[in-house]
Amino acid sequence: MSFPNLDQVITWNRQNRANIILISSEHCHFGSLKTLATIRRTQPDVGIIIYNIRNNYSFVLRALDIGIFGILSANINEDELIESIQIVNARQKIISPDIAQHIALQRVNQRNQLDIHELLSARELEIMLMITKGVPVKQVADRLSLSPKTVNTYRYRMFGKLNICSDVELTHIAISYDLITAKQGLSGWQNSLIQKLS
């Protein structure tokens, strides 16, 4: 189903409870953030995906702050859209790599190149380097003799400190601080994708 505005989406979903709501960026502006926040607050189980994002990165940052699950660029194809819906339906977040790169660099600039070695603990940096090279959480846990839950605790703590919400953004930050090379980051994500598909 499609609706001309977000208010009608809220009304319909109160009675029907969709798992996923797809919202075109043409309906998204700063005035719609309040409506999106209302959906997140009153219907927290609904996964919201905003697609067809082009250049409105300031809006994207605000949308991420209120808990939007999916942020997709105008460059995605149908298969990528379907995969993104499946990811969000599993209660995971997804951001198109080109958008993640832009906002990661934007947030780095906002931090005025704060020393990441002071911001993160030695253990957090150790986990960051493995994750950004595509090492799965379970393997990180095995190598460090930790539980996967503990690794994820460190991971989300890093997200909070760095004001990000995805491993893709974490990878771009690692590259921007020369902790890994762009080739390592790309190779890591290719390996991670292969493992997910196998």
C-alpha positions in Angstrom: 0.0 0.0 0.0 1.1 3.6 -0.5 0.1 6.8 1.2 0.5 10.5 0.3 1.8 11.5 3.7 3.3 10.1 6.9 0.4 11.0 9.1 -1.8 8.5 7.1 0.9 5.9 7.6 0.6 6.3 11.4 -3.2 6.0 11.3 -3.1 2.9 9.0 -0.4 1.2 11.0 -2.2 1.5 14.3 -4.8 -0.9 13.0 -2.7 -3.1 10.7 0.8 -3.2 12.2 3.2 -3.6 9.3 6.6 -5.1 10.0 8.4 -2.7 7.6 7.5 0.8 6.4 9.3 2.0 3.2 9.4 5.8 3.0 10.7 7.7 -0.1 13.0 10.5 0.7 10.7 12.9 -1.2 8.4 12.6 1.8 11.3 13.3 4.2 12.3 16.8 5.4 13.1 18.2 8.8 9.4 18.8 9.5 8.7 15.1 9.1 11.2 14.1 11.8 8.6 14.6 14.5 6.2 12.2 12.7 9.0 9.7 12.3 9.9 10.0 15.9 6.2 9.4 16.8 6.2 6.2 14.8 9.4 5.0 16.6 7.9 5.9 20.0 4.4 4.5 19.6 5.2 1.6 17.2 8.8 0.6 18.2 8.5 -2.9 16.6 8.1 -1.4 13.1 11.3 -1.2 10.9 11.4 2.0 9.0 13.5 2.3 5.8 14.0 5.6 4.1 15.1 5.1 0.5 16.1 7.2 -2.6 18.4 9.4 -0.4 20.5 11.7 -2.6 22.2 14.6 -0.8 20.2 15.4 2.3 22.8 14.1 4.8 21.8 16.5 7.6 18.4 14.9 7.6 20.0 11.4 7.5 21.9 12.2 10.7 18.8 13.3 12.5 16.9 10.3 11.2 19.6 7.9 12.6 19.5 9.7 15.9 15.7 8.9 16.3 16.2 5.2 15.5 15.5 4.8 11.8 16.7 1.3 10.8 17.4 1.6 7.1 18.9 4.5 5.1 19.3 3.7 1.4 20.7 5.8 -1.4 19.2 6.4 -4.8 21.8 4.0 -6.3 20.4 0.7 -5.0 18.8 -1.8 -7.2 15.8 -4.1 -6.6 17.9 -7.0 -5.2 19.7 -4.7 -2.8 16.3 -3.2 -1.7 15.0 -6.7 -1.0 18.1 -7.7 1.0 17.8 -4.5 3.0 14.2 -5.2 3.9 15.3 -8.7 5.1 18.0 -7.2 7.2 15.7 -4.6 8.8 13.1 -7.3 9.4 15.7 -9.1 11.4 16.0 -6.0 13.6 19.4 -4.9 12.2 20.3 -1.6 10.8 21.6 -0.9 7.3 23.0 2.1 5.6 24.1 2.3 1.9 27.9 2.4 1.8 28.1 5.7 -0.1 25.9 7.4 2.5 27.8 5.8 5.4 31.1 7.1 4.0 29.7 10.7 3.7 28.3 10.9 7.2 31.3 9.1 8.7 33.6 11.8 7.2 31.2 14.5 8.3 31.2 13.3 11.8 35.0 13.0 11.8 35.1 16.7 10.8 32.7 17.6 13.5 35.0 15.9 16.1 37.8 18.0 14.7 40.0 14.9 14.4 39.8 14.0 18.1 42.6 11.5 18.9 40.9 8.2 18.6 43.5 6.6 20.7 42.4 8.7 23.6 38.7 8.3 22.9 38.8 4.5 22.7 40.3 2.0 25.1 43.0 -0.4 24.0 40.5 -3.3 24.0 38.0 -1.2 21.9 40.7 -0.4 19.4 41.7 -4.1 19.2 38.1 -5.1 18.5 37.6 -2.2 16.1 40.6 -3.3 14.0 39.3 -6.8 13.7 35.7 -5.8 12.9 36.7 -3.3 10.3 38.8 -6.0 8.5 35.6 -8.1 8.3 36.3 -10.5 11.1 32.9 -11.9 12.3 31.9 -11.2 16.0 32.2 -14.9 16.9 35.7 -15.1 15.6 36.7 -11.9 17.4 35.3 -13.4 20.6 37.2 -16.6 20.1 40.5 -14.8 19.5 40.1 -12.6 22.5 38.7 -15.3 24.8 35.5 -13.3 25.2 31.8 -14.0 24.7 30.1 -12.7 21.5 27.8 -10.7 23.9 30.8 -9.0 25.4 32.3 -8.2 22.0 29.0 -6.6 20.9 29.0 -4.6 24.2 32.4 -3.2 23.3 31.1 -2.6 19.7 28.1 -0.6 20.7 30.1 1.3 23.2 32.4 2.4 20.4 29.3 3.3 18.3 28.2 5.6 21.2 31.6 7.2 21.6 32.1 7.8 17.9 28.4 8.9 17.4 27.9 6.3 14.7 25.5 3.3 14.3 27.0 0.8 11.9 30.1 -1.2 11.1 30.4 0.5 7.7 30.8 3.9 9.4 33.3 2.3 11.8 35.3 1.1 8.8 35.4 4.5 7.2 36.5 6.0 10.5 39.3 3.4 10.8 40.4 4.3 7.3 40.2 8.1 7.9 42.6 7.6 10.9 44.9 5.4 8.9 44.2 2.5 11.3 43.5 0.3 8.2 43.9 0.9 4.5 40.9 1.3 2.2 41.9 -2.0 0.5 41.8 -3.8 3.9 38.4 -2.4 4.6 37.0 -3.3 1.2 38.5 -6.8 1.4 37.1 -7.3 4.9 33.6 -6.4 3.8 33.8 -8.6 0.7 34.9 -11.5 2.9 32.1 -10.7 5.4 29.5 -10.7 2.6 30.8 -14.0 1.3 30.4 -15.5 4.7 26.9 -14.3 5.0 25.9 -15.7 1.7 27.6 -19.1 2.2 
